[in-house]
Amino acid sequence: MKKLMNPLAITLALFLACTNAVAQATNDATHYSVGSLIEPDVTVYDVDGRAVSLVALLKAQAKSMNVVFIFGGGGLGHERTQATGGLWCPDSFEDSHIIRSLKAAYGDGIGIFPIAVPPAHHSRQMGFAADAFLDGDFESDEYKEALVAFVDSTQAAFKSGTIPVQPFYDSRFNLMASDKDIARRGAREPWSGAFRAADETQTYGVPSIWLVGADGRILHEPFRGNDYHGHGDSIKVIYTLSDVVDALERQGKAK
């Protein structure tokens, strides 16, 4: 492994990565919004690395209401992420309380699907090969080494209770990818970046919370943009647990 950066520098980089307005090109692909149907070939990965259709997962649980939580996952084991539950994204850690509260309140009455996004732009700061998640060589030793650390650290966050249900993985950084990210890879899935808002300016755009029907239809505009760790006026809390619960209840009554 490469020598780790100064811990303070790593912490600052990760806070900025998750919350700042670093300009990136937005995506030309479809941007999901209310009424959109998630394509059946939208792929996530399970803990054993098996590719699974997100829509198939939704249909298998057969819940009329589902919460898809796209979040910055495990910090590849770096010690500086322990203060945020082992997650590389501090805002995702803060929003995880919403997901835990929903699980406690609704139990098995709703489906909950956490999907972990890797620190694709910051793998080097975590002690792994730069761009391991971005270069598209998913057979490389560099990718496989970083992937093991990403999954293991995210699973640790699950086992500790930070994430209340077994997460899935956006192991190839597709769901929230920008055009710039995809161009670096040299290839794209038709649905790459579809969960990234057209006006998203953050590097990653996580966390975001989506309400989705059993058939994969988007039922509500995504809850996104909370910035708990900005400076001064840049701190933004756009939505809270009560906003998500209100939306769930309104959707439930509309059934």
N, C-alpha and C positions, 0 to 999 in steps of 0.2 A: 504493500500500500504506500501511497505517497504520504509525505510528511503532512500532518494536519496543520491547518492555518491556526492563527491565534484565536483562542476560544471567543474572545469578545468580538473579533471581526466576523466569525461565523454566525454568532447570535444576531449581530446587526444585519448581516446579509440575508438571513432567513426571515427576519421580521420585515425587512424591506421587500423581499421577494413576494411575500404573501399579501402585503397591504399597500405597496406604493403604486403610483401611477406611472410605471415604466411603460413607455409607448411600445406596443408591438402591433404589427399588421393584424387586422382582424381577418376572419375566415370568410371565404366566398361561398362555402357550402351552406346548406340549409341550417338555419338557426332555429332550434325547437322553441315553440311558444305554445300558448293555450290552443288546444285542438290538434296539435301535431301528433302523429303516430310515430313512435320510435320504430325504426326499421328493424325487421327480424334479424338482420345480420350484424347489428350492433353487438360487439363482442367484449366481454370482460373475462377475467380469469379467476378460477377458484384457487384455494390455498395450495393445491397440488399442481398448479400450473396448467390446468385443463381449460381450454377455451369454451365458453358457454355463452349462449344468446341471452341478453338481458331480458328480452321479451319472453323467451321460454321460461326464465326464472319467475317472472311476474305471473305468467299463466299457470305455472306449477303451484304457486302458493294460492292462486285463485282468490285473492282479496280484492274487494271492490275499491279499496283505498290503499295506496302504497306510498311510502316516503323513500325517495332515492336521495341519499346524502353523499355528494361527491366532495371529498375532503383531502387535504394534504396528509398523506399517511405517515408511516414510520420513518424516523430520521436516520435510517441505516445504522442504528446502534450508537450514534454519536452521543457522547455524554452530555453535550450542551442542550439536548432536546428533552432531557428528563423532566425539566420544570414544566414542560407542556405535554405531559403524559406520554412522552416518547414520540410525539408527532413533530414533524419538521415545520408545520404551519401553525403558528400560535393562534390565528383566528379560527382555524379548524378545531383546535383544542377547546376554545371558548364556546363554539357552536355545538360541540359534542354534548354539552349539558342539555341542549334542546332535544337531541336524539335520545339521550338516556331518559329524559322526562317523558317523552312520548312513549317509550317502551314501558315505563312504569305505569303510565296512565291508561294505555290501550292494550297492553299485553299482546296477545295474538289476534286482537281485533283488527289490526292493520299490518300490512307487510312493511318491513324496514330493510332497506338494502344499502348499506354503506359501501361505497366504492372508493378505494384508496388510490390517490394519484402520487407518483413518485416525485422526488425533488429533482426533476429532469435537468434544470439549469444549474443545479448546485451539488451534483454528485462529487465533483472534485473537492469542494469544501468539506464534504463528509468523509474524505479520505479514499475515494474511489476514482476510477477513470473519468476524466471530463467527458461530458456528452454521452455517457454510457447508455442513457435512455433515449437519446436523440438521434444517434447516427444510423439507426435502422439495421445494424448488424446484430440480430437477435440470437445468433449462434456464437458470438464472440465470447471469449473468456471474461472480458471486461463487463459485458452486459450481464452474464450469468452470475458473476461475483456480486455485482451491485444488486441484482434482483434478489438473490438469497438474503442479503442484508436488509433489503426493503421489506420483503415478506416477513422475515423473522421479527423485525422491529415492529411492524404493524400488528402481527400476531401477539406480540408482547403487550401492545396497547389494548388489544381485545381481551387478553387474559387478565389484565389488571383492572378491567372494567371501564376504561376510557371510552371504548367503543362497545356498546351493549350487546351486539349480535355479530355473528361471524361476518367479517368483511369480504368483499370481492376486490379484484385488483384491475386497475387500468394500467397494466404492467408495461405497455408500450406507449403510454402518454398520447392517447388518441382523442379521448372524449373532450378535453379542454384545450386541445392544441390550436395554436394560431397558424395562419398561413406561413409566417416566418419559421415556426417550428417544423411544419410539414415540408417546406422547401429545403430545409437542412437535411431532411431525411431522403428527399428525392422521390417519394411516393406517398400516396394517401389512400385511405379507404374512402368510399363515397360519403360516409357519414363522419369522417374525421372533423373534429371541431364543432359538431352539431350542438353540443351542450355548452358551447362558449357563446355568450351573447355578442351580437354584432357590434355593440358599442363598448365591449370590454377592453380596458386599457391596462389592467394588471397583468403581470407576467404569467400567472397561472389561472386566476379567476376563481380560486377556491377560497372558502367553502361555498357550496350552493345546495339548496334543499328544494327538491322537486316533488310535487304531488302527482301521482300517476295512477291510472286505472289498471285493471287486470289485463286489458288488451294492449297496454303500452301507450295509451293516449294521455297526453299532458293535460292535466285538469286545472292548473293554476300557474300563473307566471312564477318563475323560480324566485325563491328568497335568496338574495345574494347581496354582496357589497358591504357586509359588516366589517368594520375596521376598528378593532378594540385596542390596537397598539400603535396608533398614529401619534402625532405630536401636536399638541394644542388643538386647533380647530379641525385638524384632519381626522380626529377620532369620530367615527360614524357608527351608530347603532340604528340601522334602518328597519330591522325587524327583531322581534323577541319571541319567546316561547308562546306567549298569548296570541300573537299574530298567526303563527303556524296552526295553533289549536283552533282559532276562529275559522281559518280557511278549511281545515279538516271538517269541522262541524258543519259549515255551510255546504260543503260538497256532499257530506253525508245526508243532509236533509234534502238535497236536490236529487238523490237517487230514487 
